[in-house]
Amino acid sequence: MKNIIIIFVLCFYALPAIAGDEQLQSGIDHLITYIQNSNCKFIRNGKAHTPDEALKPILKKYDHFKAKIKTAEDFIDLCATKSILSHQPYKIGCPGQEWVESKHWLLKELKGFRNN
């Protein structure tokens, strides 16, 4: 009986972590899809890129920094904000909109995603 109670307690305390992991992954997946489906240009190190081209280094960094990412904001900061080599911020240019830094563009989308 004691072992059953211990297992129950461990499972009960693990549920928030599992739900948190699902919520984290859901937010990151949404941002990746948002980038991929955008009709925007991405400036990285002074060169314009399509969404698919822009995702390549973002996903590479995501794979590298996965253990450090605890929130979707961490994903944005570590993977989708600036070049690791030049430290230049990524910029986004969408039709009919001003150019913005990717961090602001993604944080705005994340906020909208969470509010729905």
C-alpha positions in Angstrom: 0.0 0.0 0.0 2.9 2.4 0.9 4.4 1.9 -2.6 1.1 2.7 -4.3 0.8 5.9 -2.3 4.4 6.9 -3.3 3.7 6.2 -7.0 0.5 8.2 -6.8 2.3 11.2 -5.2 5.0 11.0 -7.7 2.6 11.0 -10.6 0.5 13.8 -9.1 3.6 16.0 -8.8 4.8 15.1 -12.3 1.5 16.2 -14.0 2.3 19.9 -13.9 5.7 19.2 -15.4 4.2 17.1 -18.2 1.5 19.8 -18.9 4.2 22.5 -18.8 6.3 20.5 -21.4 3.2 20.2 -23.6 2.4 23.9 -23.3 6.1 24.8 -24.0 6.2 22.6 -27.1 2.8 23.9 -28.3 4.1 27.5 -28.1 7.3 26.7 -29.9 5.5 24.7 -32.6 3.1 27.5 -33.1 6.0 30.0 -33.5 7.8 27.8 -36.0 4.6 27.3 -38.0 3.9 31.1 -37.8 7.4 31.8 -39.3 7.0 29.1 -41.9 3.6 30.3 -43.1 4.3 34.0 -43.1 4.6 35.9 -46.2 7.5 37.9 -44.8 11.2 38.5 -45.6 13.7 37.7 -42.9 16.9 39.7 -42.7 19.8 37.7 -41.2 23.3 39.1 -41.3 22.2 41.7 -43.8 20.7 39.3 -46.3 17.1 38.7 -47.1 15.7 35.2 -46.6 12.4 33.3 -47.3 10.6 31.9 -44.3 12.0 28.4 -45.1 15.5 29.7 -45.4 15.1 31.7 -42.1 13.9 28.6 -40.2 17.1 26.6 -41.0 19.4 28.4 -38.5 16.5 28.9 -36.0 15.9 25.1 -35.9 19.6 24.4 -35.8 19.9 26.7 -32.7 16.8 25.1 -31.2 18.4 21.7 -31.4 21.5 23.1 -29.8 19.8 25.1 -27.0 16.9 22.7 -26.3 18.1 21.8 -22.8 18.3 25.5 -21.8 14.8 26.4 -23.2 12.2 26.4 -20.4 9.8 28.9 -21.9 8.7 30.0 -25.4 10.4 33.3 -24.6 13.6 31.4 -24.1 13.2 29.9 -27.6 12.7 33.3 -29.1 15.7 34.8 -27.2 18.1 31.9 -27.8 17.0 30.8 -31.3 15.1 33.5 -33.2 16.5 36.9 -32.2 20.0 37.4 -33.5 22.9 35.9 -35.2 25.3 34.1 -32.8 28.3 35.1 -34.9 27.6 38.7 -35.7 25.1 39.5 -32.9 23.0 41.4 -35.4 19.3 41.2 -34.6 17.1 39.4 -37.1 14.5 41.7 -38.8 11.2 40.8 -40.3 9.5 42.6 -43.1 5.9 41.7 -43.8 3.8 43.1 -46.7 2.3 46.5 -45.7 4.1 46.6 -42.4 7.2 48.3 -41.0 10.4 46.3 -40.5 10.7 45.0 -37.0 13.1 43.0 -35.0 12.1 39.3 -34.9 12.0 39.3 -31.1 9.1 41.9 -31.0 7.3 40.2 -33.9 7.4 36.8 -32.3 6.6 38.0 -28.8 3.5 39.7 -30.2 2.4 36.5 -31.9 3.1 34.4 -28.8 0.9 36.8 -26.7 -1.9 36.4 -29.2 -1.5 32.7 -29.3 -1.7 32.4 -25.5 -4.8 34.7 -25.4 -6.8 32.4 -27.7 
